[in-house]
């Protein structure tokens, strides 16, 4: 991205200042996905998940969901 002029920066700053993100459950916004929840894991687990996600071209959430499904099927 090219450097912005002061005027362009001011316009962007004003736009972002006036814009309120939509976080509701209707699917708009970053955290708007239905059923979206964040979980915390320790640092080594996060590193493993991120490495596996990059290797398999999946998101960490997709990996966790697949592992949970396999675990639930195995215990049924």
TORMAR-26093 format. One record per residue: z, x, y of N, C-alpha, C, CB in turn; residue in three letters. Coordinates in steps of 0.001 Angstrom, whole numbers. Glycine has a CB too. Layout:
<zakes>
zake n_z = Z n_x = X n_y = Y ca_z = Z ca_x = X ca_y = Y c_z = Z c_x = X c_y = Y cb_z = Z cb_x = X cb_y = Y resn = ALA
...
</zakes>
This chain:
<zakes>
zake n_z = 0 n_x = 839 n_y = -1176 ca_z = 0 ca_x = 0 ca_y = 0 c_z = 0 c_x = 880 c_y = 1234 cb_z = 1207 cb_x = -953 cb_y = 1 resn = UNK
zake n_z = -853 n_x = 543 n_y = 2174 ca_z = -947 ca_x = 1311 ca_y = 3412 c_z = 298 c_x = 1095 c_y = 4249 cb_z = -2206 cb_x = 921 cb_y = 4209 resn = UNK
zake n_z = 563 n_x = 2061 n_y = 5120 ca_z = 1704 ca_x = 1913 ca_y = 6022 c_z = 1497 c_x = 709 c_y = 6923 cb_z = 1910 cb_x = 3188 cb_y = 6866 resn = UNK
zake n_z = 2584 n_x = 13 n_y = 7209 ca_z = 2516 ca_x = -1161 ca_y = 8079 c_z = 2797 c_x = -742 c_y = 9516 cb_z = 3520 cb_x = -2254 cb_y = 7621 resn = UNK
zake n_z = 2189 n_x = -1472 n_y = 10409 ca_z = 2499 ca_x = -1269 ca_y = 11818 c_z = 3830 c_x = -1948 c_y = 12112 cb_z = 1363 cb_x = -1827 cb_y = 12739 resn = UNK
zake n_z = 4394 n_x = -1659 n_y = 13263 ca_z = 5646 ca_x = -2293 ca_y = 13653 c_z = 5494 c_x = -3807 c_y = 13737 cb_z = 6127 cb_x = -1738 cb_y = 14991 resn = UNK
zake n_z = 4343 n_x = -4263 n_y = 14215 ca_z = 4108 ca_x = -5701 ca_y = 14333 c_z = 4051 c_x = -6357 c_y = 12950 cb_z = 2801 cb_x = -5969 cb_y = 15106 resn = UNK
zake n_z = 3362 n_x = -5698 n_y = 12001 ca_z = 3273 ca_x = -6235 ca_y = 10640 c_z = 4648 c_x = -6263 c_y = 9972 cb_z = 2292 cb_x = -5401 cb_y = 9797 resn = UNK
zake n_z = 5416 n_x = -5208 n_y = 10195 ca_z = 6760 ca_x = -5161 ca_y = 9631 c_z = 7618 c_x = -6289 c_y = 10209 cb_z = 7413 cb_x = -3789 cb_y = 9905 resn = UNK
zake n_z = 7530 n_x = -6495 n_y = 11517 ca_z = 8312 ca_x = -7561 ca_y = 12157 c_z = 7923 c_x = -8937 c_y = 11611 cb_z = 8114 cb_x = -7527 cb_y = 13685 resn = UNK
zake n_z = 6618 n_x = -9167 n_y = 11403 ca_z = 6158 ca_x = -10448 ca_y = 10852 c_z = 6694 c_x = -10650 c_y = 9436 cb_z = 4615 cb_x = -10515 cb_y = 10852 resn = UNK
zake n_z = 6623 n_x = -9615 n_y = 8617 ca_z = 7122 ca_x = -9708 ca_y = 7245 c_z = 8631 c_x = -9932 c_y = 7237 cb_z = 6768 cb_x = -8437 cb_y = 6454 resn = UNK
zake n_z = 9341 n_x = -9211 n_y = 8080 ca_z = 10785 ca_x = -9374 ca_y = 8177 c_z = 11141 c_x = -10799 c_y = 8577 cb_z = 11370 cb_x = -8379 cb_y = 9180 resn = UNK
zake n_z = 10429 n_x = -11338 n_y = 9547 ca_z = 10686 ca_x = -12716 ca_y = 10002 c_z = 10396 c_x = -13714 c_y = 8883 cb_z = 9827 cb_x = -13050 cb_y = 11248 resn = UNK
zake n_z = 9297 n_x = -13529 n_y = 8161 ca_z = 8949 ca_x = -14420 ca_y = 7055 c_z = 10024 c_x = -14398 c_y = 5971 cb_z = 7594 cb_x = -14025 cb_y = 6459 resn = UNK
zake n_z = 10456 n_x = -13208 n_y = 5573 ca_z = 11448 ca_x = -13087 ca_y = 4523 c_z = 12820 c_x = -13581 c_y = 4976 cb_z = 11541 cb_x = -11649 cb_y = 4063 resn = UNK
zake n_z = 13099 n_x = -13460 n_y = 6257 ca_z = 14368 ca_x = -13952 ca_y = 6788 c_z = 14406 c_x = -15474 c_y = 6772 cb_z = 14593 cb_x = -13431 cb_y = 8214 resn = UNK
zake n_z = 13279 n_x = -16116 n_y = 7082 ca_z = 13216 ca_x = -17580 ca_y = 7126 c_z = 13020 c_x = -18204 c_y = 5752 cb_z = 12098 cb_x = -18017 cb_y = 8038 resn = UNK
zake n_z = 12558 n_x = -17445 n_y = 4781 ca_z = 12266 ca_x = -17980 ca_y = 3452 c_z = 13525 c_x = -17957 c_y = 2595 cb_z = 11134 cb_x = -17174 cb_y = 2772 resn = UNK
zake n_z = 13883 n_x = -19107 n_y = 2069 ca_z = 15045 ca_x = -19215 ca_y = 1182 c_z = 14524 c_x = -19344 c_y = -244 cb_z = 15964 cb_x = -20442 cb_y = 1570 resn = UNK
zake n_z = 14943 n_x = -18441 n_y = -1151 ca_z = 14460 ca_x = -18547 ca_y = -2527 c_z = 14942 c_x = -19824 c_y = -3189 cb_z = 14908 cb_x = -17343 cb_y = -3341 resn = UNK
zake n_z = 14107 n_x = -20393 n_y = -4047 ca_z = 14454 ca_x = -21597 ca_y = -4791 c_z = 14942 c_x = -21178 c_y = -6168 cb_z = 13239 cb_x = -22573 cb_y = -4897 resn = UNK
zake n_z = 16204 n_x = -21444 n_y = -6448 ca_z = 16805 ca_x = -20987 ca_y = -7687 c_z = 17116 c_x = -22119 c_y = -8660 cb_z = 18055 cb_x = -20233 cb_y = -7385 resn = UNK
zake n_z = 16697 n_x = -23312 n_y = -8347 ca_z = 17061 ca_x = -24467 ca_y = -9168 c_z = 16421 c_x = -24474 c_y = -10539 cb_z = 16694 cb_x = -25715 cb_y = -8462 resn = UNK
zake n_z = 16825 n_x = -25425 n_y = -11367 ca_z = 16342 ca_x = -25499 ca_y = -12748 c_z = 14955 c_x = -26115 c_y = -12885 cb_z = 17308 cb_x = -26285 cb_y = -13572 resn = UNK
zake n_z = 14261 n_x = -26333 n_y = -11785 ca_z = 12948 ca_x = -26974 ca_y = -11859 c_z = 11830 c_x = -25980 c_y = -12141 cb_z = 12658 cb_x = -27709 cb_y = -10569 resn = UNK
zake n_z = 12166 n_x = -24730 n_y = -12435 ca_z = 11154 ca_x = -23754 ca_y = -12814 c_z = 10596 c_x = -22923 c_y = -11683 cb_z = 10054 cb_x = -24440 cb_y = -13467 resn = UNK
zake n_z = 11044 n_x = -23154 n_y = -10449 ca_z = 10552 ca_x = -22339 ca_y = -9352 c_z = 11556 c_x = -21237 c_y = -9068 cb_z = 10299 cb_x = -23196 cb_y = -8090 resn = UNK
zake n_z = 11071 n_x = -20155 n_y = -8571 ca_z = 11953 ca_x = -19057 ca_y = -8220 c_z = 12221 c_x = -18136 c_y = -9395 cb_z = 13248 cb_x = -19590 cb_y = -7686 resn = UNK
zake n_z = 12830 n_x = -17004 n_y = -9102 ca_z = 13044 ca_x = -15952 ca_y = -10088 c_z = 13980 c_x = -16400 c_y = -11208 cb_z = 13604 cb_x = -14715 cb_y = -9414 resn = UNK
zake n_z = 15089 n_x = -17053 n_y = -10866 ca_z = 16051 ca_x = -17487 ca_y = -11867 c_z = 15894 c_x = -18965 c_y = -12194 cb_z = 17460 cb_x = -17209 cb_y = -11391 resn = UNK
zake n_z = 14716 n_x = -19503 n_y = -11956 ca_z = 14528 ca_x = -20936 ca_y = -12122 c_z = 14183 c_x = -21397 c_y = -13514 cb_z = 13491 cb_x = -21382 cb_y = -11225 resn = UNK
zake n_z = 13968 n_x = -20491 n_y = -14450 ca_z = 13578 ca_x = -20905 ca_y = -15795 c_z = 14647 c_x = -21741 c_y = -16466 cb_z = 13272 cb_x = -19697 cb_y = -16643 resn = UNK
zake n_z = 14231 n_x = -22797 n_y = -17106 ca_z = 15190 ca_x = -23676 ca_y = -17779 c_z = 15863 c_x = -22921 c_y = -18925 cb_z = 14488 cb_x = -24961 cb_y = -18307 resn = UNK
zake n_z = 17166 n_x = -22982 n_y = -18965 ca_z = 17910 ca_x = -22304 ca_y = -20004 c_z = 18083 c_x = -20822 c_y = -19774 cb_z = 17250 cb_x = -22515 cb_y = -21292 resn = UNK
zake n_z = 17706 n_x = -20329 n_y = -18623 ca_z = 17807 ca_x = -18901 ca_y = -18323 c_z = 19254 c_x = -18520 c_y = -18098 cb_z = 16961 cb_x = -18534 cb_y = -17093 resn = UNK
zake n_z = 19721 n_x = -17526 n_y = -18805 ca_z = 21065 ca_x = -17000 ca_y = -18608 c_z = 21007 c_x = -15495 c_y = -18715 cb_z = 22066 cb_x = -17591 cb_y = -19636 resn = UNK
zake n_z = 21889 n_x = -14842 n_y = -17995 ca_z = 21960 ca_x = -13395 ca_y = -18082 c_z = 23160 c_x = -13013 c_y = -18938 cb_z = 22054 cb_x = -12754 cb_y = -16673 resn = UNK
zake n_z = 22999 n_x = -11954 n_y = -19716 ca_z = 24098 ca_x = -11440 ca_y = -20513 c_z = 24278 c_x = -9970 c_y = -20151 cb_z = 23833 cb_x = -11628 cb_y = -22050 resn = UNK
zake n_z = 25445 n_x = -9458 n_y = -20413 ca_z = 25725 ca_x = -8049 ca_y = -20142 c_z = 25862 c_x = -7310 c_y = -21468 cb_z = 27015 cb_x = -7887 cb_y = -19279 resn = UNK
zake n_z = 25288 n_x = -6125 n_y = -21515 ca_z = 25433 ca_x = -5263 ca_y = -22688 c_z = 25835 c_x = -3880 c_y = -22198 cb_z = 24108 cb_x = -5206 cb_y = -23534 resn = UNK
zake n_z = 26372 n_x = -3080 n_y = -23102 ca_z = 26763 ca_x = -1732 ca_y = -22707 c_z = 25516 c_x = -866 c_y = -22484 cb_z = 27683 cb_x = -1097 cb_y = -23781 resn = UNK
zake n_z = 25708 n_x = 274 n_y = -21862 ca_z = 24590 ca_x = 1143 ca_y = -21475 c_z = 23747 c_x = 1611 c_y = -22664 cb_z = 25119 cb_x = 2348 cb_y = -20734 resn = UNK
zake n_z = 24349 n_x = 2083 n_y = -23766 ca_z = 23511 ca_x = 2497 ca_y = -24905 c_z = 22666 c_x = 1351 c_y = -25467 cb_z = 24388 cb_x = 3066 cb_y = -26012 resn = UNK
zake n_z = 23233 n_x = 166 n_y = -25539 ca_z = 22487 ca_x = -984 ca_y = -26040 c_z = 21332 c_x = -1320 c_y = -25105 cb_z = 23411 cb_x = -2199 cb_y = -26202 resn = UNK
zake n_z = 21565 n_x = -1270 n_y = -23804 ca_z = 20510 ca_x = -1541 ca_y = -22831 c_z = 19377 c_x = -528 c_y = -22967 cb_z = 21075 cb_x = -1517 cb_y = -21402 resn = UNK
zake n_z = 19721 n_x = 728 n_y = -23169 ca_z = 18688 ca_x = 1766 ca_y = -23333 c_z = 17843 c_x = 1516 c_y = -24582 cb_z = 19337 cb_x = 3163 cb_y = -23412 resn = UNK
zake n_z = 18508 n_x = 1165 n_y = -25690 ca_z = 17788 ca_x = 886 ca_y = -26928 c_z = 16872 c_x = -319 c_y = -26760 cb_z = 18770 cb_x = 648 cb_y = -28079 resn = UNK
zake n_z = 17416 n_x = -1380 n_y = -26165 ca_z = 16613 ca_x = -2591 ca_y = -25945 c_z = 15397 c_x = -2301 c_y = -25062 cb_z = 17475 cb_x = -3692 cb_y = -25303 resn = UNK
zake n_z = 15609 n_x = -1581 n_y = -23985 ca_z = 14496 ca_x = -1274 ca_y = -23075 c_z = 13447 c_x = -392 c_y = -23748 cb_z = 15019 cb_x = -583 cb_y = -21809 resn = UNK
zake n_z = 13882 n_x = 594 n_y = -24532 ca_z = 12928 ca_x = 1456 ca_y = -25232 c_z = 12114 c_x = 660 c_y = -26244 cb_z = 13659 cb_x = 2608 cb_y = -25934 resn = UNK
zake n_z = 12795 n_x = -192 n_y = -27016 ca_z = 12090 ca_x = -1013 ca_y = -28002 c_z = 11163 c_x = -2012 c_y = -27315 cb_z = 13093 cb_x = -1753 cb_y = -28900 resn = UNK
zake n_z = 11600 n_x = -2564 n_y = -26190 ca_z = 10770 ca_x = -3510 ca_y = -25446 c_z = 9487 c_x = -2833 c_y = -24968 cb_z = 11548 cb_x = -4088 cb_y = -24248 resn = UNK
zake n_z = 9608 n_x = -1632 n_y = -24454 ca_z = 8417 ca_x = -908 ca_y = -23990 c_z = 7488 c_x = -580 c_y = -25157 cb_z = 8824 cb_x = 388 cb_y = -23260 resn = UNK
zake n_z = 8076 n_x = -192 n_y = -26284 ca_z = 7265 ca_x = 185 ca_y = -27449 c_z = 6536 c_x = -1009 c_y = -28046 cb_z = 8140 cb_x = 831 cb_y = -28513 resn = UNK
zake n_z = 7153 n_x = -2185 n_y = -28004 ca_z = 6555 ca_x = -3364 ca_y = -28615 c_z = 5862 c_x = -4276 c_y = -27604 cb_z = 7609 cb_x = -4140 cb_y = -29351 resn = UNK
zake n_z = 5914 n_x = -3893 n_y = -26337 ca_z = 5322 ca_x = -4699 ca_y = -25253 c_z = 5890 c_x = -6112 c_y = -25222 cb_z = 3800 cb_x = -4762 cb_y = -25410 resn = UNK
zake n_z = 7193 n_x = -6198 n_y = -25410 ca_z = 7919 ca_x = -7458 ca_y = -25299 c_z = 9010 c_x = -7276 c_y = -24254 cb_z = 8520 cb_x = -7902 cb_y = -26679 resn = UNK
zake n_z = 9577 n_x = -8373 n_y = -23804 ca_z = 10710 ca_x = -8279 ca_y = -22906 c_z = 11980 c_x = -8117 c_y = -23727 cb_z = 10797 cb_x = -9521 cb_y = -21990 resn = UNK
zake n_z = 13036 n_x = -7560 n_y = -23134 ca_z = 14299 ca_x = -7491 ca_y = -23863 c_z = 14775 c_x = -8869 c_y = -24323 cb_z = 15362 cb_x = -6843 cb_y = -22996 resn = UNK
zake n_z = 14539 n_x = -9892 n_y = -23523 ca_z = 14933 ca_x = -11251 ca_y = -23901 c_z = 14203 c_x = -11711 c_y = -25154 cb_z = 14662 cb_x = -12222 cb_y = -22754 resn = UNK
zake n_z = 12918 n_x = -11397 n_y = -25252 ca_z = 12151 ca_x = -11768 ca_y = -26445 c_z = 12686 c_x = -11056 c_y = -27677 cb_z = 10665 cb_x = -11439 cb_y = -26253 resn = UNK
zake n_z = 13057 n_x = -9786 n_y = -27525 ca_z = 13608 ca_x = -9036 ca_y = -28647 c_z = 14940 c_x = -9617 c_y = -29114 cb_z = 13786 cb_x = -7575 cb_y = -28263 resn = UNK
zake n_z = 15809 n_x = -9926 n_y = -28166 ca_z = 17114 ca_x = -10488 ca_y = -28516 c_z = 16934 c_x = -11839 c_y = -29196 cb_z = 18006 cb_x = -10631 cb_y = -27261 resn = UNK
zake n_z = 16047 n_x = -12667 n_y = -28672 ca_z = 15802 ca_x = -13981 ca_y = -29270 c_z = 15300 c_x = -13835 c_y = -30707 cb_z = 14784 cb_x = -14776 cb_y = -28428 resn = UNK
zake n_z = 14382 n_x = -12903 n_y = -30943 ca_z = 13853 ca_x = -12690 ca_y = -32295 c_z = 14949 c_x = -12195 c_y = -33234 cb_z = 12688 cb_x = -11683 cb_y = -32266 resn = UNK
zake n_z = 15802 n_x = -11282 n_y = -32750 ca_z = 16897 ca_x = -10783 ca_y = -33587 c_z = 17875 c_x = -11903 c_y = -33932 cb_z = 17638 cb_x = -9637 cb_y = -32876 resn = UNK
zake n_z = 18178 n_x = -12743 n_y = -32972 ca_z = 19086 ca_x = -13860 ca_y = -33229 c_z = 18491 c_x = -14852 c_y = -34227 cb_z = 19423 cb_x = -14574 cb_y = -31923 resn = UNK
zake n_z = 17193 n_x = -15137 n_y = -34091 ca_z = 16547 ca_x = -16042 ca_y = -35046 c_z = 16610 c_x = -15476 c_y = -36461 cb_z = 15085 cb_x = -16295 cb_y = -34643 resn = UNK
zake n_z = 16323 n_x = -14168 n_y = -36599 ca_z = 16385 ca_x = -13533 ca_y = -37929 c_z = 17800 c_x = -13599 c_y = -38483 cb_z = 15913 cb_x = -12059 cb_y = -37858 resn = UNK
zake n_z = 18784 n_x = -13336 n_y = -37639 ca_z = 20197 ca_x = -13369 ca_y = -38080 c_z = 20596 c_x = -14776 c_y = -38518 cb_z = 21136 cb_x = -12886 cb_y = -36945 resn = UNK
zake n_z = 20176 n_x = -15777 n_y = -37747 ca_z = 20520 ca_x = -17156 ca_y = -38102 c_z = 19846 c_x = -17589 c_y = -39393 cb_z = 20132 cb_x = -18104 cb_y = -36977 resn = UNK
zake n_z = 18599 n_x = -17185 n_y = -39593 ca_z = 17901 ca_x = -17525 ca_y = -40831 c_z = 18538 c_x = -16846 c_y = -42031 cb_z = 16432 cb_x = -17137 cb_y = -40736 resn = UNK
zake n_z = 18975 n_x = -15601 n_y = -41837 ca_z = 19586 ca_x = -14849 ca_y = -42940 c_z = 20947 c_x = -15438 c_y = -43326 cb_z = 19745 cb_x = -13366 cb_y = -42552 resn = UNK
zake n_z = 21646 n_x = -16008 n_y = -42371 ca_z = 22974 ca_x = -16533 ca_y = -42660 c_z = 22951 c_x = -18001 c_y = -43107 cb_z = 23851 cb_x = -16386 cb_y = -41440 resn = UNK
zake n_z = 21767 n_x = -18614 n_y = -43063 ca_z = 21679 ca_x = -20034 ca_y = -43449 c_z = 21622 c_x = -20239 c_y = -44930 cb_z = 20482 cb_x = -20666 cb_y = -42831 resn = UNK
</zakes>
